[in-house]
Amino acid sequence: MSRVPDAATVRAAVEAVTPWLDDDEAATPGRSALAAAVRATTAVLAAELPGRTVEVRVPPYAAVQCVEGPRHTRGTPPNVVETDPRTWLELATGRLSWESAVAGGRVRASGTRAAEVAAGLPVVRSG
């Protein structure tokens, strides 16, 4: 299991991509900045909702398991949440609600426990 970054590291990683999250016209951050922000925020989520019942995927940067309950060990997990980096970071910072993201097709959530990820959002507040 990866180590959870400290709060200052998480905040710095998110602040590096904040201009892009705040403005659709802003330049997309570099791969390393996006990777750092996604990995830091997914690590916080996994720490906040420990367990292995739901797999959260943000390709190509991160995949974490979270939510207490039955452990998944082989094959395709029964509970999966998958989204793109921008949508994940909007969820992680409270710019986008879970309900809006799912309703808008920006998050693919499968399995009976996938929606429990919402209990850990946002993982960091912007501003």
N, C-alpha and C positions, 0 to 999 in steps of 0.2 A: 504494500500500500504506500502511496506517495505521501510525503510530508505536506502538511497544510502550511502554506505561506503565511507569514505574519501579516497583520492588518496593513502596515505601511507598504509592504510589497504589493498586496492586492490593490490598494488604493492607487499606487503609482502605475501599475499595469493598466487599470481602468482609465485613469486620467490620460494616459497616452493615446487612448482611442476615443476619448470623449468628444473631441470636435467632430469626428465622423458620425458618432451616434446622435449628436445634436443637429446635424445638418446633412441632409441627403446629397447635397451638392459638394460637400467636402471630399477631399481626396481620400481614397481608401488607405488605411494604415498599412505599413509593411507587414509581411508575413510574420516576422519575429514579434512585432508589437501585438498583432492579433493573437498569435499563439500564446504569448505570455498572459494576456487578459483572459482568454478562454480557459487556459489551464488553471490559472489562479482562482477564477470564480467557480469552476467546476469542482476544484479541490475543496473550496469552502462549502459548497453544497453537500458534497460527500461527507464532510465532517459534521455538518449541521443535521443531516438526516442519515446517520450511520446505518449500514445494512447492505444487503446484496440482492434485494428483491426487484429493483428497477435499474435498468441500464440507461444512462443519459449519454447520448452521442452527439458530438458537435464536430463533424468531420471537416477538415482533416486533422484537427488539433487535439481533441480529447474525447475520452470515453471513461465514465466513472460509474460505479455501482453505488446505489444508495437505497434507503428506505428499509427499515427493519421488517423482517419476515422471512419466509422461506428463501433459502439460498439457491441461486441458479449456478450450475457448474458446467454444463455441456450444451452445445448446439445454440440455436437462436434463443435468446432470453424471452420468456413469456410476456414481460413488461418492459417496453422500450419507449424512450422519448428521444426523438431525433429532430435536430433543427440546424440551421446554418449559423455561422459565427455571429452575424449581426443580430439576428433574432435572439440568440442565446444571450448576448450581451445586453440587449434591451430588456429582456426578462430579468437578468441578473442584477441590473441597476434600477429596476422599478419603472423603466420608461414604457413598458408594455406589460399588460396583464396576461396571466395564463389563459384566461377565458378568451380574450381577444385574439391571442396568438393561435389557439386551437381553432376557434371559429373561422379565422381568416386563412387557415390552411398553412400557417407558417411553422407550426409544430405538428409533427406526426407522433401521436401518442397511442400506443397499442397495449392492450392488456388491462386487466381489471384494476391494477394498482398504479398504473402510470401517472394518473392525475395527482397522486400523493406528492409528487415532486413540487407541486405548487405551494405546499406548506413551507418549503425552504426558500421561497422567493419573496422579495429580492434578497440576494446574498450580500449586496453592498448598496448603500443609498448614494445616489449621485449628489453632487454639490457639496 
